[in-house]
Every structure is written in C-alpha cells, then in structure tokens.
Amino acid sequence: MNSRQPLTLLWHRPTLETVLEGYFIKEVLLAEIDRPIRTVVIEANAPMPFFSDALVVSFGPSLAGYLKEARAQGFKNIGLLHMADELGDHDRSFYGSVDYVLRHYWFKDAFVPPNAQSLGVHWIPNGYRTGVGPIATQTMLSVGDRKITGFFSGVIEGRTLLEERRQMVQAVTDAKLPFLVAGTPGFGQGLGPVCYAAFLCMSRFALVPAGNSPETIRLYDALEAGAIPVMLRSAFVSAPDALDNPPFLLLDSWSELAAAYAPYANADAPQVVAAIEAKRIEVLAWWQSFKAKQQRQLKELIDRSFDRTNAGS
C-alpha cells in the first residue's frame, strides 16, 4: 500500500472528454511519481473545489481566476497544466498563482526559471492520442513487413498555418513519391484512432508537418507506432529542453523530401530494408528513453513541490 500523500489531478469534464491525450498525461507522464493520484472531474458549470497538493488542468487560461483565488485562500502545492496554447499567445500572467507550471507547446519566452515562489515553467510533450497507443513494442512489425512507405492523414486545406502542409503534398506529388497522403475535411474527421494507428503501424515513415505549432500530436502517434517521423527542423526540434535534435528524418524545407528519401527509394533491396530498420530501431530506442526522461523529470518536480510545502508547514 502506498502511504505517500496523494496528488489530486483536477479536470473540468468537458476538458477531459475533449483532449486527445488524457491517457498519456495520467498513465505515461505521471506514471513514475510514486504516489496515489486522485482524479477529480468537475462539471462545466459546477464550482471548482479547492485542494492543496493538486495539479490543475486548464484548457487555455480559463482557470486563471480559480487559481488566483486558491492562492489567496492559502491552498498550497498547486501545479498548473496549461493546455491548448498552440500559438504561444495566451495571457500567462496567471502562472504567478501556482507553485509550478507544465505546458505543451515549446516557446522560448514561455519558460521561466524557478524563483523564490515558483519552481518554474516546464515543457511536457503532448503525447499520443488515447486509442492510438499504448502500443507494445514486441507487437510492432519490422520494416520488411511494413508495406506503406510513407503516411499522412489530416487536414490539408482550410485551416490556419497550413501552407507547410500544402508544400509537403506538393513535394510528394512532384516527385511521385510512393507515400499515402489522405486529406480530411476537418480536425477529428478522418480515421478513427484505432484505424489511424493501424495505418501508422504499417508505415515505414510518417510525414509530420506542423499544424498551428511545430509540435503536433501526430508526431507522438507516429513514434508510439514505430514509424520514423519526417518533419522540418525548428527551434522546438533543436531545443535542449524540448526534442533536443532527435534521430528523425529532418528537413529544412519540404522541397528536400525527395532527396532525403532517395537513399531509401529501392524499397525492396535488402540493404535498404536493413538501413531503414536500423533507423526505426534507433528512433524507437530514442522514444522509449525520451518518455522515461519525461517521467523522471516530472516525478522530481512534483516531489520537490511536495517537499517544499511540507518543509514550510
């Protein structure tokens, strides 16, 4: 029996039911904190209860007032998980109401170091979509049995910041690359998660263009399925406190796609299959290590916040 003090994970029900990565947050990112997790789900119009020793999930800055009030009433050891700030343009002044901040979407100016009041702002990955993963590594196909060369399914037209996706499709079309590209009419209107995972698990490469941000959930979907991500270099990709230059197929622009794929174009040649398989294993090992690193860092942060609160009580 775990006698350590529980962490309360506090959600609004519409947030928990809307976000795609709810399983990843609790069962992967928080998997190593070595203390019970009490998940409290509040209806949209119900008053939010106050807790010490809580991690509050806010979709955007919607709970700014609640967090300020919790601080004013003397509740302690409150963390914030700030979701949905894809463009990095949310008001972040409410970060000052909590003991530490976790956030998706890496923007350099969003991350402030610890100070006397706060343990700082820390990036955490979006993670794969619930239903896409988790996928057991021992069930994964090797490259020789993956019959889809490259795969993308998602919105291509009609959303903000999709010029990159159009450039990607143009690069595939111009070079007549044997990639499966399936456009969808809108967010969440394509393949269901289990079907999407099946396609990724049959794919050697996964095309990962940006959406509203260079970080997209499809990156983690691809990694969990054992497909090799192909994406553009960015500050997010290179930052030591984000992806830190992972062993993906990285491009400066989608116009480089054909040249980057050329060494792998003879898809049935044994030496090509072996080279892609070696890359797949390298990426998979990176992903397993990356998840373990995130779990370890999050455990250490939450433990520091509990220890600091107990020392001051």
N, C-alpha and C positions, 0 to 999 in steps of 0.2 A: 504493500500500500504506500502510495506517495504522500508523504506528510508535508511536502513543501507548499507554501502558500499559493493558491490558485491565481492564474491570470484570467481576468474577465475580458472576453472578446465581445465587444458591443456593436451591434449592427442595427440599422433600420431594415425591416423586412424587404421593402422594395429594392434596397441596395443589394442585399444578399441574394435575392432572386434574379436580379438583373445582371450583376457582374458575372463574367465568364470564368473567373479564376478562384472562386470561393474555396474549392477543394485544395488548390495549390497553396493558398495562404495558410490554412489551418494544418493540413496534413503533410505539407512539404516544408514551407518556410519555418513554421513553428514546431516542427517535428522533434527538434532536439532540445527544447527549452527545459525539459526535465522537471516539469511541474504541471499539475492539472490545468486544463483550460475549460473555463465555464463560458459557453456561448450563450449570450443573451440577445434575443431578437425582439425588436420593438416595432409595433405597427406604425404606419406612416404618420398618423395624426395623434398618436398617444404621446404623453410626456415622456421624455427620456429620463430614466432613473440615473442617479449619480453613484459612482463607485470609485473607490481608490483601487489601485493595482489593476488598472484597466487599459486595454488597447482599444481605442475608439476608431471605428472605420467611418470616414466621412467621404461621401461622393461629392468631390469638389469642396468648396468652403461652407457647405450647408450647415455644419455643426459648429461654426465659429462662435456663435452666441452661447451655445451649450457649454463649450469648453471654457470660455471666459467665466461663466457662472460657476462651473465646477471648481475652478481655481479660486474664485472669490469666496466660496463656501469652505475652502480648506481641504478639499479632497486631494490626495497625494498619489504619486506614481502613476500618472496618466500619460499614456503614449497616444499618438495620432498616426493612423494610416491614411494618408491623403491620396485618394484615387482620382483618376479622370483628368488630371491637368496635362493633357497631351501637348498643348501648345506652350506650356510654361507661363501662361498669362493670368493665372488665378491670383487673387489677393492672398498673400501668405502671412499677413500680419498676425493672424490667429495662431501661428506657430509658437508665439511667445506665451501662450496659455498652457503649454504642456511640457512634460519633462523630456520627451524625445519625439522625433518625427521620423516616420518611414514614408517614403513616397515612391511611386512609379515615375518613369519618365525623367531621364537624366538631363538636367540643365545646370550648367556650371554655377550660375548665380543663385540657384535654389538651395545649395548645400552650404550650410554654415557650421563651423566647428563648435565643439562643446564650450560652454562657459559656466559661470557660477550657478546659473539657474537650470540650464538645459544640457542634455547630453548630445545635442546637435541634431542635424538633419542627415538622414542616411537613405541612400538609394537601395531599393529592392526590386528584383525583376518582376514583371507582370506574371510570368508563368504560363503554363499551357492551359488550354480550355478544359473545364470539367467535362469529361466524356471523351476527350481526345486521349488523355492519359489518366492514370499512370499506365505505362507500358513496360512489361517485364523485359529486360534485355535478352534473356535467354529465348524469348519467343520471336526475336527480330530475324528477318531474312538477311542473309548476306547479299552483297552487291550482285553476285551472279544470278540470284533469284529475284532481284528487283527489276521488273520489266518496264517501269515508267522511267524514262531518262531524267526528265525534269518536270516539276509540277507546280502549278499555281492555280488557286481558285479564289476569286474575290472580286470586289468592285473595281472596275477599270474606268468607268465614266461617271460623271455626275456628282462627285464629291470634291471637297476642298483638298488642295495639295496632291492631286493625283497625276500631275504631269510626269512624275517619275514612273508611275505605272504604265502610262502610255509609251514612254520611252523604252521601258522593258519589253512591252509587247511588240513594239516596232523592231527592236533588236532581234527578238525571236523570229519574227516574220521575215525580215530582210535576209537573215542568214539561213532561213529554212531549218531551224534547229528542231530536233525531234522531241520537243517539250509539249506537254499537255497544259494548255492555258484555258481555263474556263472562267469567263466573265459572269458575274452575278448582278442582279438588278439592284441590290442594296445590302446594307450590313445585316448579317444573320439570315439572308435569304437564299443562300446557296446550299451546299451539302450540310447535312446534319453532322454533329461532332463525331459520331462513331464511323460514319461513312467517310468523312474527311480524313480521319485517322487511317482508315484502310487504304486510301489513295497514297497518303504520305508513307505508310509502311511498305508500299510497293515502289517507292520512288528513290532513285539514287541521289538526286539533287532537288532541293526545294527553293524556288525563287521567293525572295523575301524583300519586296520593295517597301518603302516607307508608306505609312498612311498619313495621319496627322502628325506623326513623330517618327524618327528613325526606329524607335523601339515599338515593335508590334507583337501582338500575341502569337502571330503565325511563326515568328522565329522560334519560340519555345515549343509550339506544336511540332515543328519540324525536328527540333533537337530530341524531343521525347520519343518521336517515331523513328529516330535513327537515320534521318535524311540529312544530307550535307547542305547547310544553308548557303545560298548565293545572295549577297547583299552589297550595298555600297558602303564604302568607308565613311565615317563620320566621327564627330567628337565623342558620341556615345559609344561607338565601337572601340575607340582607342583609349578612352579614359581609364586610368588605373582603378578607379572606384566604380567603374561600370563593367564593360565586357573585357577591357584590357587586351585588345588585339587577339581575338580567338582564332583558331586554325580553320576558319571557314574559307570559302572561295570569295575573296573580297575584291571589289572593283572600284575604280574611281568614277566610272560612269557606265551606264548600261550599254553604251556603244562598244565596250570592251568584252561583252559577254561571249561573242563568237570566238574571239582569240583565247579567252580564258578556258572555254570548253574544248577547244581544238585538241589538246593532248588526250582528251577522253572520248573523242568522236568515234573511234573504231571500237564501238561499244562491246563487241563480242570477242575481241582479241584477248587472250589470256593475260597478257602483260597489262593491258588497260584495266581489265576487271580487277586484277591484283592491286593496281595502283589506286583505284577508287576505293576498294575495300580497305586498304591501309589508311586512306584518308577518312573513311567512315569510322573506323575503329579509333582513330586519333580524335575525331570530333566527339564521339560517344564518351571516350575517357575524359575529355575536357568537360563535357556536360555533367557527368557524374561528380567530378571534382568541384565544379562550379556550384552545383546545388549543395554539396557538403560545406563549401566555404560560406555560402549564404546562411545556412542553418547555424553554423558555428558563430558567425558574427552576430546574428540576431540573438542567439542564446546569451552571448557575452553582454550584449547591450541591455537586454531585459534583466539579466541578473544584476548588472551594475545599478540599474534603476531601483530594483527591489532592495539591494544592499544599501544604497544611498538613503532611501526612505527609512529603512529600519535603523540606520545609524543616527538619523536625525529625530527619531521618535522618542 
